[in-house]
């Protein structure tokens, strides 16, 4: 089955440690996105990538880093510089080119708790 | 910069009634796409409806329809014959030519039996 897989579903880390969230898709999508969701804040864009080896900062990129070495994968690293990392993180992907109205498909999310 | 504003943090509707959720956006582009997504308690994001900015006709998907006012940069969602399963968080989203996909803060919809 085609889809987007985020792992793990729940993640616990100690304060000061970097942590990497995984996002893999087998939909052959070019564009991939990372969002952070907090209560009352909606989905805020962290980073997005339209193509392999290229990515752009979203609205809240500080304290986060990404890589896009493969089309299928877009891992997000939450660094120790992120002051408030506890949140729900969502990954998404979509087609690029052709009809632009193709929607984004989302993973199941990762709940990160920093203690 | 593109922004999306949902001015109603919460809304409620009686089962079988109609409800309209508001969304306004700001963009400098003339060609873009707008979406409404639904997020139930499972937190899985589900596409409800989409609208291409170059199309004047409002999109419709069964009980869901939009009122797209391009000049006013408004994109409201109307849910007719509301059902208990419609209860969820609803997000409005804008995507421009650079594929940046921006969401609003959401509206929590409660459906009363």
Interface residues (C-beta under 8 A of the other chain):
Chain A: X31 X33 X35 X40 X41 X42 X43 X44 X45 X48 X50 X56 X58 X59 X88 X90 X92 X94 X96 X100 X101 X103 X104 X106 X108 X109
Chain B: X6 X9 X31 X33 X35 X43 X44 X45 X47 X50 X52 X91 X95 X97 X98 X99 X100 X101 X102 X103 X104 X105 X106
